[in-house]
Amino acid sequence: MTDFASDFTIADDLPPRSARRRARELVLQGLYQWRVGGADEAAILAYAPERVDFAKADREFFENVLRGVINQPESLIARIAAHIDRPFAELSPIEASLLMLGCFELQNCPETPYRVIINEAIELTKAFGGADGHKYVNGVLDKIAAAARPEEVAARQKK
C-alpha cells in the first residue's frame, strides 16, 4: 500500500492540532492511499489506527468523511469539475484529495462553518501540497461554498 504518511509528515514542533484537524490529516492520508495506491476503504480503515496521531483524532469524523468521499467520488468530482480550469485527473493527488474532502464537508457537514472547512483545506495544502496549491484549493472551495451554501456565504459577505 502506498503510505502517504511515511512520505509526508508534519513537524512535531508545530502548535497542537485539534481532534478534527488530526482527523482531516488522516482522511487526506487515506484518500492518497485510495487514489494513488489503490487501497480500498476497508484497508484504509484497518490501517489508520496504527498511525501515531490516530488516538488523538476524532475517529467518528474520520470514518464518516473517509467513507463519504470514497462512496461518492463521481458526484464530488462533478461538483469540483464545474469550478476548475483543467480536467480533474490532471490535479495533483493532494489537491484532488483535499478538494474532494472540502467539497464533501461543504455538502454534508452544515454544523461546520464554510470558512473553517476552507481554512482547514488551505492549511493541509500548505503542509502537504505544492508551493502554491493552497491558493488553487482556496479559490475552488470558495466557488463550491457559494454554490453549496449560498445563504451562509451571503451572510458572511454582508458583515
Buried (B, 14 or more C-beta within 10 A) or exposed (E): EBBBBEEBEBEEEEEEBEBBBBBBBBBBBBBBBBBBBEBEBEBBBEBBEEBEBBEBBBBEBBBBBBBBBBEBBEEBBEBBEEBBEEEBEEBBBBBBBBBBBBBBBBBBBEEBBBEEBBEBBBBBBBBBBEEEBBEBBBBBBBBBBBEBBEEBBEEEEEE
